[in-house]
Amino acid sequence: MDVRTRDPGVRPGTDDIARVQPVLAQQPPDQRCEVVAGLPRRQTRVLTWPVVTVFGFIAAPASHIFLKPTVTRRAAETLGVPFEYRSRPNWETYAELLRHARAVRKDLPDLHPRDMIDIQSFLWVQGSDEYPDRG
C-alpha cells in the first residue's frame, strides 16, 4: 500500500495516522522519515520536526528522540557541538541528532540516563529559556 494515496472516505488527521502507522513500522528508519515528508497536506503545519519525531519518541524512547528545533539548536550551541539543521524534516538531520544524543548519553554516566526521554530532558534544560540558572 502506498501511504501517499488518498482514499476520499478517509478523514485527515487520526484516520491518516492509523492508516500510515503499520506501513511505517515496516520501513527502515531513514525511509520512514522520507515517507512522512512526502505525505499529502493541505495548508497545515503537519510536516514539522515535532510531529515527525514525537511518535517514534513515544513508541521507542530507547532509540528515538523528539526534535524541538529551537531548543535543540540552542542546546547544541550551549554544548559546543555543531548541528546541521534543516527545517524540512529529513533523515540526515535526524540521524545527526541521534548521533549527538548518543554522545550526550555517554558523557552523562553519573546522571544514569535510562533512555532518550532523559537525554531530551537534559537537552531541553540546556536549550530552553525556562532554565536561566542552568549554569
N, C-alpha and C positions, 0 to 999 in steps of 0.2 A: 504494500500500500504506500502510495506517495502522500506524505502528510501535508504537502502543499496543495493537494487537490481539494477544492471546496465542495461540500455537499450543501445544496441550498437549504436543506432542512436543519442544518447544524447551526446553533446559535453561537456567535462569537463569545469567547470567554471560557467558561468552565467546560462546555462541551468540547471545545478545541483542545483544551489541556487533557481531558480524558481520552480523546482520540489520539493525540500525539504521544502521550506517555509510553505506551507499550512499544511503539516504533522506536522512540529514542532510546529505550532501555537496551535495544538490540544493537545500537550503534557504538563504535569506539568513541571515546571522549572528544577527539578532535572533530569527528564528523557530526556529533551531536550539536556542537556549537554552530557549525555551518548550517545544519538543518534548521535550527531555531532562527538563525539570522535570515534564512530565506522564507520564513513563514509569511503568509499574506497578512497585511494590516491596513487599516483604513484610518488615517489621521489619528493615530493613537501613539502613546509613548510606551508601547509594549516592548519594543526592541531596545531595552536598556540593560545595562550591566546588572543592576539588582534583580530584574525579572529573569534574566537568562541564568543567573547563578544561584538564586535562592532555593530552587527545588533540589538541585544536587546537594547543596549545603545541608538542607533539612533531611534529605533521604540518606546521605552518606557523609556525615560530618568527619569521619576518619580520613577521608580523602578529598573532599571538596570544600571550597571556601567561598564566601559571599563577597562580591566585589561592589563596594560603595566607592565610586570614583574619587570624589574629592577627599574623603578621609584616607583612602588607600594611598593616593598620591602624596598627601601631606605626611603620612606615616613613613613612606619610603624616603621622603626628603629628610625628615627628622632622624631616621636611622642611617642616613647617608648611603642609601643603595639606589642605583639607577632603576627606574621603572619606565619602560617604553609603553606608554598608554595610548591606545586609540579608542575614540569614543564609540565607534560602531563595534559591537561585540564580535570577537574573532578568536580563534584558537590560540594564536601566537601570544596575545596579551594575557589570556587566561593561563596558559602554560607557564608564562613568566611569573605570574602571581603565585602559582602553585610552587614553583621553584623557590621564590622568596619566602613563602610561608614555611616550607620545609627547612630552609636555612634559619629562619627565626626560631622554629621549634628546637633545632639543635643548639641554638645559642641561649636557650632558656631552660636548661635542665633543672635548675634549682626551683623553678616555678611548677615543674611537673605538668606540662600541658598534656591533656588527655587526647585532644582531637583538634580539628580546625576551628571549633567553636572557641576554644581557649585562645588560639592564635588570632582569630578575628577580633576577639575581645581586647587582646593586647594591642593589635594594630589600631583598633578604634580609640583606645586611650591615647596612643601616640599621635593620631591624626585629627582628633576631634577637638573643637573649641570648648567642649563641655568640661575638659580637664586641664585648666590652665596651670595647675601645680604639678604636672606630670614629671617635671624636672629631671 
